[in-house]
Amino acid sequence: MQEEFAIYGGFASVYDRFMDNIPYDAWVKYLWELLEQQGVKEGVVVDLACGTGEVTRRLAEHGYQMIGVDLSEEMLQFAQNKCREDILWIHQDMRKLELHAPVSAMVCICDGMNYICSTEDLERVFARVAQFLEPEGVFIFDMKTDYFYREILGNRTFAENREDASYIWENEYHGEERMNEYLLTVYALEDDEKDLFLRTDELHRQRAYEVAEVEGCLMHQGFCGIEVYEAFTKKKPGIRTERLYFVVKKAKKKREER
């Protein structure tokens, strides 16, 4: 797969329909419990790669002041249309994150960090997160694993057909580079009377990382207290873990010398 396509443009219009099988309530309950255990019971929380805001709006219901950040204007538009007016939406690349003030916590789940496809860019993201977290601020993110890409997705084709939309997902995993590519072709109903469907093609790239790689990048950017779990548990990850959760803290601010 070589040709480039913009992602989460045309797909944004049907994203929520095809993701209606994701148990967002359970995912956010787990995320909220992690935040609470880390002492983040209030304050401003940033949802990186927030997509259409399903996680963002649920965290807002837990009392946090939410900011949603995403690279796709189309996804943000759908988020803004269905979420509370007091949520701030920012169109940004998280590698170049800019905020007006430090925040209590940042989160990035639903594979957002897997879209960062080099350790250099991973370091850039972590550096920006560290810059805009308060001292001892919390950062929680998930990542799909090499096992998931290799054994669950592999070089397979997936498809789903609904009355007003359908997709074909052609997946290809390059094990040596741990790089996953999938060409997503979406057909969305454009004109019901004419039975006209609009086709959109998107090429997505995601990378699997070893835990040690991620930990090294985090420590290099000053994060500490790194905990890694098998998703939705407090267990250590195993060889068949499909999704990881990283829970880290920004180091305390050093005392100024007198």
C-alpha positions as CSV (number, residue, x, y, z in Angstrom):
1,M,0.0,0.0,0.0
2,Q,1.7,3.2,-1.1
3,E,-0.9,5.8,-2.1
4,E,-1.8,8.4,0.6
5,F,-5.3,9.3,1.6
6,A,-6.5,11.8,4.3
7,I,-8.0,9.9,7.3
8,Y,-11.1,10.5,9.3
9,G,-12.6,12.8,6.7
10,G,-15.4,11.0,4.9
11,F,-15.3,8.2,7.5
12,A,-16.3,10.8,10.2
13,S,-19.9,10.8,9.0
14,V,-20.4,7.1,9.6
15,Y,-17.8,6.6,12.4
16,D,-20.3,6.4,15.3
17,R,-22.6,4.0,13.4
18,F,-19.8,1.5,12.9
19,M,-18.4,2.0,16.4
20,D,-21.7,1.4,18.1
21,N,-20.4,-2.0,19.4
22,I,-17.7,-0.4,21.5
23,P,-18.6,-0.5,25.2
24,Y,-17.7,3.2,25.9
25,D,-19.4,3.2,29.3
26,A,-17.3,0.4,30.6
27,W,-14.1,1.9,29.0
28,V,-14.7,5.3,30.6
29,K,-15.6,3.7,34.0
30,Y,-12.2,2.0,33.9
31,L,-10.5,5.2,32.8
32,W,-12.3,7.3,35.5
33,E,-11.3,4.8,38.2
34,L,-7.6,5.1,37.1
35,L,-7.8,8.9,37.3
36,E,-9.4,8.8,40.7
37,Q,-6.8,6.4,42.0
38,Q,-4.1,8.8,40.8
39,G,-5.8,11.6,42.7
40,V,-7.4,13.4,39.8
41,K,-10.9,13.9,41.1
42,E,-11.5,17.3,39.5
43,G,-9.9,19.9,37.3
44,V,-9.1,20.2,33.6
45,V,-8.6,17.0,31.6
46,V,-7.5,16.9,27.9
47,D,-8.7,14.1,25.7
48,L,-6.1,13.6,22.9
49,A,-7.2,12.2,19.6
50,C,-10.8,12.6,20.9
51,G,-12.5,11.7,17.7
52,T,-16.3,12.3,17.9
53,G,-16.1,12.9,21.6
54,E,-17.6,9.7,23.1
55,V,-15.0,9.5,25.8
56,T,-14.8,13.3,26.2
57,R,-18.5,13.7,27.0
58,R,-18.6,10.8,29.4
59,L,-15.6,12.2,31.4
60,A,-17.4,15.6,31.5
61,E,-20.3,13.8,33.1
62,H,-17.9,12.7,35.9
63,G,-17.3,16.4,36.6
64,Y,-14.1,17.1,34.8
65,Q,-13.6,20.3,32.7
66,M,-12.9,18.7,29.3
67,I,-10.8,19.7,26.3
68,G,-11.0,17.6,23.2
69,V,-8.1,17.6,20.8
70,D,-8.1,16.0,17.4
71,L,-6.4,16.3,14.0
72,S,-9.6,15.8,12.0
73,E,-11.9,18.8,11.7
74,E,-14.7,16.6,10.5
75,M,-14.5,14.4,13.7
76,L,-14.5,17.5,15.9
77,Q,-17.5,18.9,14.1
78,F,-19.5,15.7,14.9
79,A,-18.2,15.9,18.5
80,Q,-19.2,19.5,18.9
81,N,-22.7,18.9,17.5
82,K,-23.6,16.2,20.0
83,C,-21.7,17.2,23.2
84,R,-22.2,19.7,25.9
85,E,-21.5,23.4,25.1
86,D,-18.9,23.8,27.9
87,I,-16.4,21.4,26.3
88,L,-13.6,23.1,24.5
89,W,-12.6,21.5,21.1
90,I,-9.2,22.2,19.6
91,H,-8.1,21.2,16.1
92,Q,-4.4,20.3,16.6
93,D,-1.8,17.7,15.9
94,M,-0.9,16.3,19.3
95,R,2.8,16.4,18.3
96,K,2.5,20.2,18.3
97,L,0.1,20.5,21.2
98,E,-0.5,24.1,22.5
99,L,-2.6,24.9,25.5
100,H,-3.3,28.2,27.3
101,A,-2.5,26.8,30.8
102,P,-1.3,23.6,32.5
103,V,-3.9,20.9,33.1
104,S,-4.5,18.2,35.7
105,A,-4.5,15.2,33.4
106,M,-4.4,14.0,29.8
107,V,-5.8,10.9,28.3
108,C,-5.6,9.2,24.9
109,I,-7.5,6.0,24.3
110,C,-9.0,4.1,21.4
111,D,-5.7,3.6,19.7
112,G,-4.8,7.3,19.2
113,M,-1.2,6.7,20.3
114,N,-0.7,3.9,17.8
115,Y,-1.1,6.4,15.0
116,I,2.2,7.9,16.2
117,C,4.4,5.8,13.9
118,S,8.0,6.6,15.0
119,T,9.8,6.8,18.4
120,E,10.9,10.4,17.4
121,D,7.2,11.4,17.1
122,L,6.3,9.5,20.2
123,E,8.9,11.6,22.1
124,R,7.5,14.7,20.6
125,V,4.0,13.9,21.9
126,F,5.3,13.0,25.3
127,A,7.3,16.2,25.4
128,R,4.2,18.3,24.6
129,V,2.1,16.4,27.2
130,A,4.8,17.0,29.8
131,Q,5.0,20.7,29.0
132,F,1.3,21.2,29.6
133,L,0.7,19.0,32.6
134,E,0.8,20.4,36.1
135,P,3.5,19.0,38.4
136,E,2.5,15.4,39.3
137,G,-0.2,15.6,36.5
138,V,-1.4,12.3,35.2
139,F,-1.2,10.9,31.7
140,I,-3.1,7.8,30.7
141,F,-3.1,6.2,27.3
142,D,-3.7,2.9,25.6
143,M,-1.9,1.1,22.8
144,K,-2.7,-2.0,20.8
145,T,0.0,-4.6,20.8
146,D,2.1,-6.5,18.2
147,Y,0.1,-9.6,19.2
148,F,-3.2,-7.9,18.3
149,Y,-2.0,-6.6,14.9
150,R,-0.3,-9.9,14.1
151,E,-2.8,-12.5,15.3
152,I,-6.2,-10.7,15.3
153,L,-5.9,-8.4,12.3
154,G,-3.0,-9.9,10.3
155,N,-3.4,-9.7,6.5
156,R,-7.1,-10.0,6.5
157,T,-10.0,-8.2,4.9
158,F,-13.1,-7.1,6.9
159,A,-16.4,-5.8,5.7
160,E,-19.7,-4.6,7.1
161,N,-22.8,-3.6,5.2
162,R,-25.7,-1.6,6.6
163,E,-28.7,0.0,5.0
164,D,-27.2,3.5,4.7
165,A,-23.4,2.7,4.8
166,S,-20.8,0.0,4.3
167,Y,-17.1,-0.4,4.5
168,I,-14.3,-2.7,3.3
169,W,-11.2,-2.8,5.4
170,E,-8.1,-4.4,3.7
171,N,-5.5,-4.9,6.4
172,E,-1.8,-5.5,6.0
173,Y,0.7,-6.0,8.9
174,H,4.4,-5.7,8.4
175,G,5.8,-7.6,11.3
176,E,9.5,-6.6,11.0
177,E,8.6,-2.9,11.2
178,R,5.6,-3.6,13.5
179,M,3.7,-1.3,11.1
180,N,0.0,-1.9,10.4
181,E,-1.7,-0.4,7.3
182,Y,-5.3,-0.7,6.3
183,L,-7.1,0.7,3.3
184,L,-10.6,1.6,4.4
185,T,-13.2,2.1,1.7
186,V,-16.4,3.6,2.9
187,Y,-19.7,4.0,1.1
188,A,-22.1,6.4,2.8
189,L,-25.7,7.2,1.6
190,E,-25.6,10.7,0.0
191,D,-29.0,10.9,-1.6
192,D,-31.8,8.6,-0.4
193,E,-34.2,9.4,-3.3
194,K,-31.6,8.6,-5.9
195,D,-30.0,5.8,-3.9
196,L,-26.7,7.5,-4.3
197,F,-23.7,6.5,-2.2
198,L,-20.5,8.6,-1.7
199,R,-17.2,6.6,-1.7
200,T,-14.3,7.6,0.4
201,D,-10.9,5.9,0.6
202,E,-8.6,6.3,3.6
203,L,-5.2,4.7,4.3
204,H,-4.5,4.4,8.0
205,R,-1.1,3.6,9.5
206,Q,-0.6,2.4,13.1
207,R,2.5,1.1,14.8
208,A,2.9,-1.5,17.6
209,Y,5.6,-0.7,20.2
210,E,7.4,-2.8,22.8
211,V,6.7,-1.7,26.4
212,A,10.4,-1.0,27.0
213,E,10.4,1.4,24.0
214,V,7.5,3.4,25.3
215,E,8.8,3.4,28.9
216,G,12.2,4.7,27.6
217,C,10.5,7.6,25.8
218,L,8.4,8.5,28.8
219,M,11.4,8.5,31.2
220,H,13.4,10.6,28.8
221,Q,10.6,13.2,29.0
222,G,10.6,13.3,32.8
223,F,7.6,11.0,33.5
224,C,7.8,8.7,36.6
225,G,5.7,6.1,38.4
226,I,5.1,4.2,35.2
227,E,2.5,1.5,35.5
228,V,1.5,-0.8,32.6
229,Y,-1.7,-2.9,32.6
230,E,-3.5,-5.3,30.5
231,A,-6.5,-3.3,29.4
232,F,-9.4,-3.0,31.8
233,T,-7.5,-4.9,34.6
234,K,-4.7,-4.3,37.0
235,K,-2.8,-7.3,35.6
236,K,0.6,-7.2,34.1
237,P,0.5,-7.6,30.3
238,G,1.2,-11.1,28.9
239,I,2.2,-12.5,25.5
240,R,-1.4,-12.5,24.4
241,T,-2.4,-9.1,25.6
242,E,-4.2,-7.2,22.9
243,R,-4.3,-3.7,24.4
244,L,-2.1,-2.0,27.0
245,Y,-2.8,0.8,29.4
246,F,0.0,3.1,30.5
247,V,-0.5,5.2,33.6
248,V,2.2,7.8,34.3
249,K,2.9,11.0,36.3
250,K,4.8,14.1,35.5
251,A,7.6,14.5,38.0
252,K,7.3,17.0,40.9
253,K,8.6,20.5,40.3
254,K,12.1,20.8,41.8
255,R,12.5,23.2,44.6
256,E,14.1,26.5,43.6
257,E,17.6,27.0,45.2
258,R,17.8,29.8,47.7
